Structures are given as structure tokens and as C-alpha cells.
Amino acid sequence: MRDSVDTLASAIVPELEPLGLELFDVQLTGSGRGRVLQVLIDKDGGVDLEAITAATERISPVLDRLEVVSGPFALEVSSPGVERPLRRPEHYRGAIGETVSVKVREGRADVRRVRGELTAADDDAITLGAGDDARQIAYDDIEQARTVFEWGAAPGKGAKKVKT
């Protein structure tokens, strides 16, 4: 299945470039009639509904032509969102300096979930935190990871409500 997704990704990239869009990720999930081909696109400043529509119109004929995915499936084209999934080394490198949440594979570390600032990412592992608190995690040990959107500090007990 990974070969099919890689083939699709290679065919989709040239369709997105004229639109000023980049392919963030492609993933085929589900089974039977519940399969979904999720195509995540991005560009500087984010994507809007027009960009998603244009991308969908360019991608659909490619899927029909390639016939890499057999059987029924739904095509979902969207933005990776503010809490982006991190699956490949380039995703992690793009998130350096951001807060991330990492779910570690069972039995691979003393804790199952780790959250912190992503300070480094190479081809083999990521580093959360710095100095004595730094924690390196190999990609093979990561079950799931995503960036974390922080809303900002909540008002303290003595905060005044402002009427509008």
C-alpha cells in the first residue's frame, strides 16, 4: 500500500505546483467501502476553500488515470490544520521551535506520551527540550506525533472581565 501512496504523491506534486500549493502528506486509511484517500496540501499563509477546490479538481483526474487505488474510496483534500500530523523527517524539521505531542510506542520508553518544544530533527531522531532536560526519540519509537496549538495564557484569578 505504501508504494501506491508514494506513486500517488509523485503524480500529485506536479498538479499542485502551478497552483502555488505544496503536498504535505498523502495517506490511505480505512478498509472496504470506508477507505479515505487523504491529501493534505499547504502553502505559505495557509490554504482556503478556493485552493482546496482547485487542488481537488486537479487531483481527481490523476487518480482516475493512475488507478493505483483499487475499489471504492473517498477523496479528502484539506489543510494539515494548526495541529499538524508529523510523520516524516521533513515534517519534524519544519516544526522545529514548536510545541509537539509525541506518543511513544509501548515498551520503548519510560513514558508513553511526551510533550515539549521540538529543538532538533535529523534523519534518525527528534530532540524535545534542551540542555539537561533534552530527550531524544528515534523515529522508530514514535507511534504518533503532532504539533500543539497553544491558545495563550488563561486569565488569572484577579483578571477583570471587559464588557463590549
Secondary structure, 3 states (H helix, E strand, C coil): CHHHHHHHHHHHHHHHHHHCCEEEEEEEECCHHHCEEEEEEECCCCCCHHHHHHHHHHHHHHHHHHCCCCCCCEEEEECCCCCCECCCHHHHHHCCCCEEEEEECCCCCCCCEEEEEEEEECCCEEEECCHHHCEEEEHHHEEEEEECCCCCCCCCCCCCCCCC
